[in-house]
Amino acid sequence: MKNVKKKTVAVPTVKASVGETVTSVVNEAAKAAAPVVKETAKIVTPIVKEAVKAVVPVSKEAPAKAEAKPAVKEAEAKKTAEKKAPAKKAASKPAAKKVEIKENITLEFSGKTYTKEDLIKSIKDIWKYDYKKKVSDLKSIDLYVKPEEGKAYYVINGQTLGNFPI
């Protein structure tokens, strides 16, 4: 890249009186800043074109030239926006919906059938009636089913251990 020379450009001052509206002051400031933006675009355009050529491979050079103009316009728009009132935030895109997978677990052995819901309900009942605690106090349930023993072992909230027959 070429060495970039610094150039100072005088920016006109816009004075506002007490009775003027914000819109009229902003419009006047935009008109006053227009020559500065044009001068900046003249300086920046060759630099942007050179940077685009350096980055884009030779086979894609034609699209790179087309991209240079929007980049300059974007730079001009930024300068104009800075001179005007602060820009509003763009509306954020809604978050992608999380796909929920329906889970179904069924345990069958010795002619008996148990679903995940049946086993969790049993643990909640034990928590509520045997331990005399609120179901809303449940934070986690770890369940281990051992059909050969005919028992399900559980750990509630990482602390309470127990088992029940299945």
C-alpha positions as CSV (number, residue, x, y, z in Angstrom):
1,M,0.0,0.0,0.0
2,K,1.0,3.6,-0.5
3,N,1.9,5.8,2.4
4,V,-1.2,7.7,3.4
5,K,-0.8,11.4,3.7
6,K,-2.6,13.2,6.4
7,K,-4.8,16.1,5.2
8,T,-6.6,18.5,7.5
9,V,-10.0,19.8,6.4
10,A,-11.7,22.7,8.1
11,V,-15.2,21.8,9.4
12,P,-17.7,24.7,9.4
13,T,-19.1,25.5,12.8
14,V,-22.9,25.6,13.2
15,K,-24.3,27.9,15.8
16,A,-27.8,27.5,17.2
17,S,-30.0,30.0,18.9
18,V,-32.3,29.1,21.8
19,G,-35.4,29.2,19.7
20,E,-34.2,26.8,16.9
21,T,-35.5,23.2,16.8
22,V,-33.1,20.3,17.0
23,T,-34.2,19.3,13.5
24,S,-33.2,22.6,11.9
25,V,-29.8,22.6,13.7
26,V,-29.1,19.0,12.5
27,N,-30.2,19.9,8.9
28,E,-27.9,22.9,9.0
29,A,-25.0,20.8,10.3
30,A,-25.6,18.2,7.6
31,K,-25.5,20.9,4.9
32,A,-22.3,22.3,6.4
33,A,-20.7,18.9,6.6
34,A,-21.5,17.8,3.1
35,P,-18.3,19.4,1.5
36,V,-16.2,17.7,4.1
37,V,-17.8,14.3,3.4
38,K,-17.2,14.7,-0.3
39,E,-13.6,15.7,0.3
40,T,-13.1,12.7,2.6
41,A,-14.7,10.4,-0.1
42,K,-12.2,11.7,-2.7
43,I,-9.3,10.8,-0.4
44,V,-10.6,7.5,0.9
45,T,-11.9,6.0,-2.4
46,P,-8.4,5.2,-3.9
47,I,-7.2,3.8,-0.6
48,V,-10.3,1.5,-0.4
49,K,-9.9,0.4,-4.0
50,E,-6.3,-0.5,-3.4
51,A,-7.1,-2.4,-0.2
52,V,-9.8,-4.4,-2.0
53,K,-7.5,-5.3,-4.8
54,A,-4.9,-6.5,-2.4
55,V,-7.3,-8.7,-0.5
56,V,-9.4,-10.2,-3.3
57,P,-7.8,-12.8,-5.6
58,V,-7.3,-11.9,-9.2
59,S,-10.1,-14.2,-10.4
60,K,-12.6,-12.2,-8.3
61,E,-11.3,-8.7,-9.2
62,A,-14.4,-7.6,-11.1
63,P,-16.7,-8.1,-8.0
64,A,-14.1,-6.4,-5.9
65,K,-14.5,-3.2,-8.0
66,A,-18.2,-3.3,-7.5
67,E,-17.7,-3.7,-3.7
68,A,-15.4,-0.6,-3.5
69,K,-18.3,1.8,-4.3
70,P,-20.6,0.6,-1.5
71,A,-17.6,0.8,0.9
72,V,-17.1,4.4,0.0
73,K,-20.8,5.2,0.2
74,E,-20.8,3.4,3.6
75,A,-17.9,5.6,4.8
76,E,-19.8,8.7,3.6
77,A,-23.0,7.6,5.4
78,K,-21.0,7.0,8.6
79,K,-19.5,10.5,8.4
80,T,-22.9,12.0,7.7
81,A,-24.5,10.0,10.6
82,E,-21.8,11.2,12.9
83,K,-22.5,14.8,12.1
84,K,-26.3,14.2,12.5
85,A,-28.1,13.0,15.7
86,P,-26.9,9.7,17.2
87,A,-28.0,6.7,15.2
88,K,-30.7,4.5,16.6
89,K,-29.9,0.8,17.3
90,A,-31.0,-1.5,14.6
91,A,-33.9,-3.8,15.5
92,S,-32.4,-7.0,16.8
93,K,-33.4,-10.2,15.0
94,P,-35.5,-12.6,17.0
95,A,-33.5,-15.4,18.5
96,A,-33.6,-18.7,16.6
97,K,-36.2,-21.0,18.0
98,K,-34.6,-23.9,19.9
99,V,-35.9,-27.2,18.5
100,E,-37.1,-29.3,21.4
101,I,-36.7,-33.0,21.0
102,K,-39.5,-35.1,22.4
103,E,-38.1,-37.9,24.6
104,N,-39.8,-41.1,25.4
105,I,-38.1,-43.8,27.6
106,T,-39.8,-47.1,28.3
107,L,-38.3,-49.8,30.4
108,E,-39.7,-53.3,30.0
109,F,-38.6,-56.4,31.9
110,S,-40.3,-59.5,33.4
111,G,-43.6,-58.5,31.9
112,K,-43.6,-55.1,33.6
113,T,-43.5,-51.7,31.8
114,Y,-42.2,-48.4,33.3
115,T,-42.0,-45.0,31.6
116,K,-39.7,-42.2,32.5
117,E,-42.7,-40.2,33.7
118,D,-43.7,-43.1,36.0
119,L,-40.3,-43.3,37.6
120,I,-39.9,-39.5,38.1
121,K,-43.4,-39.3,39.6
122,S,-42.4,-42.0,42.1
123,I,-39.4,-40.0,43.1
124,K,-41.4,-36.8,43.5
125,D,-43.9,-38.7,45.7
126,I,-41.1,-40.0,47.9
127,W,-39.7,-36.5,48.2
128,K,-43.1,-35.0,49.0
129,Y,-44.6,-37.7,51.3
130,D,-41.6,-39.6,52.8
131,Y,-39.2,-36.6,53.2
132,K,-42.1,-34.1,53.8
133,K,-40.5,-31.5,51.4
134,K,-42.0,-29.4,48.6
135,V,-41.7,-30.6,45.0
136,S,-40.6,-27.0,44.1
137,D,-37.5,-27.6,46.2
138,L,-36.3,-30.3,43.7
139,K,-33.3,-29.1,41.7
140,S,-32.0,-32.3,40.2
141,I,-32.9,-36.0,40.1
142,D,-30.4,-38.7,39.1
143,L,-32.0,-42.1,38.5
144,Y,-30.4,-45.5,38.2
145,V,-32.6,-48.5,37.3
146,K,-31.3,-52.0,38.1
147,P,-34.0,-54.4,36.7
148,E,-32.0,-57.5,37.9
149,E,-32.5,-56.3,41.5
150,G,-36.0,-55.0,40.9
151,K,-35.0,-51.5,42.2
152,A,-34.5,-48.0,41.1
153,Y,-31.8,-46.0,42.9
154,Y,-32.0,-42.2,43.1
155,V,-30.0,-39.1,44.1
156,I,-32.0,-36.0,44.7
157,N,-30.3,-32.6,44.7
158,G,-27.0,-34.3,44.8
159,Q,-27.4,-35.2,48.4
160,T,-30.5,-37.4,49.2
161,L,-29.9,-41.0,48.4
162,G,-32.5,-43.8,48.3
163,N,-34.2,-46.6,46.3
164,F,-37.6,-47.9,45.7
165,P,-38.9,-51.2,44.3
166,I,-40.0,-51.4,40.7
